[in-house]
Amino acid sequence: MADLSCDVAVIGAGTAGLAAERSAREAGASTHLIDPDFAGTLCATAGCMPSKLLIASANAVKDVRKAQGLGIRAEPQIDGAAVMARVHRMRDHFVEATQSGIADLPGAVKIRARAKFSDTTTLELDDGRLLNAGAVVIATGAAPQIPPQFQGLGDRVLTHETVFDLPDLPASLAVIGSGPVGLELAQAMARLGVRVAQFDQADTIGHLPDPVIAARMQEVLGEAFAVHLGADPKPEPDGDGVRISWDGGDERFERVLVAAGRPPQVARLGLETTGLTLNEAGVPVFDAQTLQCGDAPVFIAGDANADAPVLHAASNEGAMAGRNAAAFPEVSKAERCVDFQIIFTDPPIAVIGAPPQDRHVIGEAEFRDQGRAKVEACNEGLARLYAEPQEGRLTGAVMAMPGGDHAAHLIAWAIERGETASAMLKLPMYHPTLLEGLKPALRDICAATPTSLPEDRDKGDPPGA
């Protein structure tokens, strides 16, 4: 007989797990939330917030240097220890906020332990107890992956979980991987005076689905730090640093930041005892509209399912998984929002919706000569919008443009609502703004589709705008 029982057990107290437990409890289910640490969400501890704190300091350096071109005489003096002290202080504030939310959970809900399956609905806790649940939500998140060749380098190697603990900025940094974490931190560190080189075995920066945008961003970022694509970096200890060699070069760095992916943390969950079908990564096969694994009372949400590793998706998935776990076997399908990711480089990169297919038409907006971007001295970037060819209905976009983290929301909402390029051009866009810089891409789509614009709308932009 089990020592504990509940309607819904949630494994993992990150963003998805917290949302799942709350959703299940609000649906009337008895719940247990199981986590060995209850340390707070990844976003607060080692993800969204500390990275943006570092980026904020880096952008301040850029703004001071840009001011010289605007007639303002200034030269930044970077205090690396002060930069990192602010990161630590503000990060701890955000962590405290998430932990206060965890502290407010009903006491009986929280179980501080590690859990693994002994069968589909029975969990074995590492304190020796057994827990029987009507349904289980897996929300164990993901963890940094360190390739074997970097594993013997000790504290010379950093991940996104340790880089924000540095007391000061390193003098030099090799960044392994050009995904979102790698790109954001490489650019931020370079702006803060760190000598940076980035390495990726892939031939496309950021693994972006649009090669034109990828080439533009490689050009932009390459002005600030060395970018080595198609490279196989080989490290070896060199005093208190690391020497990196690759085909075409050899260089010593004080530290190495490994940003080579974050695989789901499912290996120690005993999933082999559940009878669930697992994919090649060991993750249970699941229905993306219900998050149910097969026909079992097991659901998986957030980074653990490797589907959409971003916070808003983890929160939404957690809520969906919690509702369905509480209602099992009455599982309902949910409409998934458009896929949507922003990389907070400068300019920001946004990947929205479906990648282009052969039948799609593409509209392009260039920001090198865009009016407001030139005024602000941030005239770098490119946006490409994709649409189906009959009515010009927007289906996706990849953008690397000033203000792109804001403009991306507009495009995501438009795709979600099924808007066409012509309908978008009928909406007001104030002049002079960065957002109106998307008009040329919308016009390209209209020109390539049977749709047309009323004569009294979209007269074009003012001269020189």
N, C-alpha and C positions, 0 to 999 in steps of 0.2 A: 504494500500500500504506500502511495506517495506521501511525503511529509507535508507538501504544499499543493494547493490546487487553485485554479482560477479559470475564468472563461477565456481570457486572452493573455498570453505571455509574450512580452516584447524583449528581444535580445539586442541590447545596444541602446545607449542613452544619448545619441547624437541628435542632429536635427530631425532625421526621419523617425528615429525611435521615440523621441519626445512627442512628435506629432501623432504617431500611431497610438501610443498609450492614451493620450488625451482624447483622441477621436473615439477609441474603443470605450473608454470610461464614460464619455458623454453620451454614447449610444446605449448605456445601461449595463455594460459588461463589467465584471470584476476583473481586475488587471494586476499583473506584476511586471515591473520594468527591471531588467537584470543587466547590470554593468559592473565590471570590476573596479572602476575608478570614479565614475560620475564626475569626470574632469571638466565637463563643458563641451560645447560643440566644436567641431573642427573649424568652422567659420571664425569663431572667436579666438580659439587658442593658436591656430597655426595656418589659417587660410585667409578668408576674405579680408578680415579686419587688420591683422598685423601687416599683411602685404600692402594694403592701401595706405597704412600709416607710413611705410617706407617710401611708397610711391609719392605720397604727398610731399615729403621732404625733397625727393628727387625733382619733382615738378617745380618746387620753389626755386631750386637751383637754376633750372631751365628758364623760369620766368625772369630771374634777376639778370641772367646773361642776355635774354631776349630784349630786356629793357634798354640795353645799349643801342640797339637798332631803332629804338623809339625816342631817342634823344635823352635818355636817363643814364647818367654815369653811375655805374655800380659794378662791383665785383664780389661774387659770393665767397665767403670764408666758411668752409665746411668743417664742423665739429662732429666727427664721427661718433664719439662717445655720447654727445648730447642727442644726436639723431637716434641712436639705439636706446638711450634712456627714455626718450619719449615713446618709442615703440613699446618698450617694456611696460611703461606706466599706463598707457592707453589700452594696450592689450589686456593687462590685468583688470582694468575697469570693465572691459567688455566680457571677460571671463566671469567676473563677479556677478554681472547682470544675468548671465545664463545660469550660473550656479544658484542664484537666489530663486530663479524659477524652479529649478530642480528641488531646492529646499522646501518649496511651497507644496510639493506633491504630498498626498496623504502618506503618512509614515509606513503603512502596511504595503504600499505599492512598490517601494524600492527594495531591491535585493542586491547587495554588494557582493557579487560573485561572478565567476565565469560559468557559462552554461554550454552544454553540448547535448545533442540528441542521443537518447538511447532507443527511441522509436519515434514514430511520427508526431506524437503528442506528449511524450515524456522527456523531460529535460533533467540531465544529471548536473548538479551544481558542484563546483570544486570544494565546497565545504562539506560534502558528503550527503546532502539532502537531494531528494527527488521531487520534481514538480510536475504535476499532471495538468495539462491545459486543454481547453476545448479547441483552441487554435493558437498558432504561433506566428509571430511576425519576426522575420530576420532583418535586423537593421544594424548590422555590425560594421558598416562603413568600409573604408579602404585604407591602405597604408602605403607609404613610399616603397618603391622597389629599388633596391640597390644591386646593380649588376655584379656578378662574382668578382670581376677584376678590380672593383672598388671596395670590396668588403674588408680587406686587410689593412686599410689606411687609417684606422682609428678616428680620432677627432679632427683629422684633416678633412674628412668628408662630412658635408652638411646635407640635410634634406630640408624640406619646408617645415618639418617639425622641430628642427634645431637651429636653423639659420637666424631666427628671430630672437634667440637667446644670446647671440654674440654681444659682448660688452662694447665692442667698437667695430667699425667697418674694417674689413681686410684690405690689405694693399692691393691684392690681385685675386681674381676668382675665375676658375674654369667652370662653366655651366654646361652640364651634360643633359641634353634634351631641349627641344624648342617648342614644347607644348605651352599651354597658358602660364603655368608657374615659371617655367624657364624663361619665356619671353619677358614677362612682367619684371621678374627680379633681375635679369640681365640688364635691361634698359635702366632700371632704377639704380642699380649699383654703379653702372657706368656714369650716370649723371652725377652721382655722389662722389666721383673721383676715383673709383676703384677701376683698376685695369681688368677688363673683362674679355674673355673669349668664349664663344658658344660653339658646342659641337653637337651634331645630330647625324645619325646614320641615314636618315631619310634625305631625299633630295629636295623636299619642299618644306619651307619654313612653317612652323606651326601646324603642319599636317593640314593646311587649309584646303578646302575642296575646290577653290577657284585659283588656278595657276597664275592668272593675271594679278590678282590681289596679292598672292604669295610673293611674286617677283617684286612687286612694288614695296612690300614691307621688308623684304630682304635688302632692298636698296636703301630704304630709310634707316633701318636699324644698323646696317653695315657702316653708316657714317659715324656711329657712336662707338661701336665695338666690333671686333672680328667675329664673323659668322662663318663657320666651317660646316657645310652640308656634305652629305655623302662621306662623312668621316668616321673612322673607327678608332677613337682615342684609346691609347694604352697608357695607364698610369703606373708610376713607381715612386716610392718614397724618395724624397730629396731633402735631407735634413729635417727641418720642421715643416716642410712644404711638400708639394707633389710635382713631379715632372710629368708632363703629358706629351706623348709623341703620337704623331699621326702621319699619314701619307702626305708629305708636303711640309712638315714642320715639327718643331720640338720646343717646348716652352715650360718654364717653371711657374707655379702658382702657389700662393700662400694657402688657399683653400679650394676645395672642389664642391660645388653644389650639384648634387644628383637630382635631377628633375625628370626622371626617365619613366614616369608613369606611376599609377597608384592602383594596383590590383585589389579586388575585393578581399576582405578578411573573412573567408569562409572555410579555410583549410582545417581548422581545429574544431569545427562544429559537429563532427560526427555525422555528416550528411549521408554517409554510406549506410547508416542504419535506418534511414527513412523510406527507402524504396523510390525516392524521387529520381527522375532523369536529370543528370548533370551535363552541362556543356563542357567543352574542352578546357575551360578555365576552372572547372569544379563548381560553377554556379548553377543552382537549380534552374531548369527551363521553366519559364513563367509566361503568363498572359499579360501583355503590356497594358491591357485595358482593365484588368482586375487585380494584377499583381499576385494572382494565385499560382502556386507551383503545382502543375498537373491538376489533378482533381482532389488533392489533399488539403487538409485544413492548415496549410502552411503558406505564408505570404512573404514577399521580399520587397524591400523598399530602400530608396536612397542609393548611396555609393556601393552598397553591397551587391546590387544587381548590375552594376556597370552600364546602366542604360543612359542616364543623363546626369553626370556627376557635377551638378550645380545646386546651390542651396535652395532656390525656389522650387526646383523639381523634387528635391529630397523632401521638403516640407509637404508639398502636394501629394507625393507618393505615400508618405507616412500616413497622412490623413485618410487616403483612399484605402490603404492596407488595413488600418485600424478599423475603419467602418466595415469592410468586408469580413475581417476576422471576427468582429462582434456579431455579424449577421449570419455567419456560416451555418448551414450550407446555402443560404439565400444570398448568393454573390451577385453583385451588379457591376455592369461595365460602366466606366467613366470615359467621357471624352477627354482625350489628352490635348493639352495646349500645344501650340506650335513649338517645335524645337528652337531653342534660343540660347545662345552663348555669347558673352562679351569677354574679351581679353583686354585688360586695362593697360595696354601700352599707350604710347603717344605717337600717332593718333590711335584711338581705340579701334580694336578689331571686333566686328560682330558677324556671327554666322547664324543665319535665321532660316528656318524652314527647310525645304527639300533642295538638294543640289540640282543644278541645271541638267536637263535631259536634252537629247538631240533635237526634240521638237520644240523646245522652249525658245522664246525670244529673250534677248538680253539687252537691257538698257544700261548705259554707263554715264557716270557723273564724275568729272575731273575737278579736283579742288585746287590745283596749282594756280588757277587764274580766277578763282571764285571771289567775289567782292568782299564779303565779310571776313573770309579767311585771310585775305590779303591785308585788310585793315588790322586784324589781330595778329599778324605775322605768324600765322599757323597754317599757311596755305600749302599743305602737303596732304595728299590722300586721294583715294579713289573709291567709288562705290559702284557695285554692279548688282542690278535687280533682275530677277528672273520672273517670267510670266508665261502662261499658256498662250498659244498663238491665235486663238479665235477671238476672245473678248479682251485679252490682255489682263486676265486675272492674275494678281501677284501670287507667286508660289514660294519664293525664297530670295535670299540676298546674301552676299558677302560684302562687307564694307570695311574700309580702313580710312576713316575720315575724321576731321576735327568735329568734336561734338557727337561722335558716332555712338557713344554710350547712351545718349538721349535719343538721337534719330532712330536708333535700332528699335526702340520701343514703338515708335510710330509705325515702322514697317511691320513689326511683329503683330501689332494690333490690326493693321490693314489686312495681313494674310489671314489672321484669325477670323476676320469679318467677311472674307471673300471679296475684298475690294479690287477694282480694276485700276489700271494706270490712269485711264481717262477720268474715273470718279475721283481719284486722288488729286488730279490737277484742277478739279472744280472747287476743291477746298481752299480756304484762305491760307496763304503763306506770307507772313509779314516780311517786308524788306527794310533794311538788309539783315538777313539772318543766315546762319549756316544751313538751316534746314531747307531753305529754298534752293540750296545747291543741289538737291536731289531732282529738281525739275528736269534737267536734261536727260536723266535716265528714264523718267516717266514719259517724256516726249519720244525718246527712242522706241519705247515699247508701243506707244500709240501709232507711231509711223510704220511699225512692222506688223500691225494687226488691222483687221477691217474696221475697228472703231474709229470714230472721229470726234473732235471736240466742238462744242457750240462756238460759233464765231465770236460771241460776246465774252468768252472766258479765255484765260491763259493767253494773253496778248504777247507774252514774252517778258523778259526781264529788262529793266531800264538799261540804257547804254552804260557799259563799263561795270555792270554789276556781276 
